[in-house]
Amino acid sequence: MEFVVEDHPDPLDIDVLETQIRREASAATGLGDEVDLAIFVRDAGRVVAGISGWTWGDCCELQNLWVEPSLRGQGLATRLIAAAEAEAAARGCSQTVHFTYAFQARALYEQNGYELVGRVEDFPSGTDVLWYRKRLPPTLRVDIGSRRPGRRH
């Protein structure tokens, strides 16, 4: 056996780790498999905004939220959050969490009903990492537009 530090690991090797962790977590909790959640805004086929994460059991983690700089301030991020929350609720989720940094969209989450539940200071140095949570009402539904079948983990 050898330990190898890799700066650019093969994505398939990372998939091995993630698949094994998910398999063991699913077996230990009985909550089923993690399912990807992604919503994109496209302009002429090009992604100009989107949100992604996953759902598992009754929870959702939103990992990425991005809006092209020229489109910011038009409510796209709020609409993406609402659409992701609606999809999470439709999948049976009762809460969603999102990690972000203090220099990013902190006000956005707070304006959309998220509560700060955790903070790690100076991560990285000069800013804090923040962990937000929002409890979802069971009746939450919005029109999220068209669907494209995705892959499951």
N, C-alpha and C positions, 0 to 999 in steps of 0.2 A: 504494500500500500504506500502511496505517496501523496503528499499535499502539494497542490499546484495552484499558485495565485495567478489569476487571469484577469487582465484589464479589459479584454474584449472576448468574453466567453461566448461559446456557440449558443444561440438561442434555444436550440434543441436540448442542450444540457440544463439550461434554466427551466425549461418545460418539464424535465424529469423531476426537479426539485418541487416545482409548484404542483404537479400532478400527484406526487406522493403525499405532500402535505394535505392537499384537498381530499385525497382518498382516505387518509387516516382521520382527518377531522370529520368527514362525513360518516365514517364508521363509528367514531366515538360519540357523536351527537345524535345520529339518526335523522339529521335535518336534510338529507339529500345532497345533491350536487350544487356547486356554485354555478350560476348562470350569468354570462356577460350581459351588460346593459350598455348600449351606446345609441346616442341620438346625434345626428349630424345635420348641419345646415349647409346646403350645397348651392353654389352659384355656377351654372354651366358645368356641373359635374365636379367642381373643385370644392373641397371642404373649406368653409370660411368661418365655421364655428362648430362647437360640439361639446358633448359631455359624455363621459364614460365611467364605468365602474362595474359593479357586480351585485347580484342579489344572492342570498343564501339563507334558507329558512325564512325567518321573519325580519331579516335585516338587509340593509343596502349600504354599500360603501361607494360613494362617488369619488373617483380618484382624479379625474382630469376634467377641467372646464376651461375652454379657451374660446375667445372671440377675436377674429382678426381686428387689429387696432383701428382700422378705418371704419369698422362697423360698431365700435363700442359706443355706449351711451344711447342706444336705440332700444334697449330692453331685451336684446337677444339672450343675454345671460340669465335674466330672470325667467324668461319663457323656457329656456332649456332646463333650468332647475325645476320649474313647475312640471314640465313634461316628464323628467326623470322621476320626480316624486310620484306622479300619477301612475307611471309604469311600475314603480316599486310597490305602490299600494295595490295595484291590480295583481301583482304577483304574491300578495299576502304579507308584504312587509309592514311593520308597525313603526319603524324608525329608519332614519338614514343618517350617516355620518360622512364628514368630509374633512380631510386634512388640508391645510393651506398655510401660508406664511404670513406673518404680520404685515409685510410690505405689499401683499397681494390684495385680494378682494374681500378683506375682512368685513367692511361695511355692507357689501352685497349679501353675505350670508346672514348677518344680523338683521338687515332689512327684510329678509325673506323668512324670518322666524326661527333661525338657528340659534342655539345657545352654546356659548363657549363652555366646554366641559373639560378641557385639558390644554396645557401649555408647557412646552419645553423651551426654556430661555437659552439664548445664544446658540441656536441650532439652525443654520450655521452661525458663526460669530457675527454679531451685528443685527440679527433679527431673531424672531421666535417662530417656532412651528406651533400651529394652533389646531385643535381638534374640536370640531363643531358637531352638534347633534340636533336633529329635529324629529319629534314624534309625529307620525302621520295619522290623520284621521282615516278610519276604515272606508269611508265613502268617497275619498278623494278620486276624482276622475276629470281629465281634460282631454280634448282632442289633440293627439300628438302627431297627426298627419299620417303619411304613408309608412308602411313597414317593409323591411327587407329581412328575409330569414337570416338569422345569425348562427354562429357556431356555439356549441355548448362545450364547457370544460368537463 
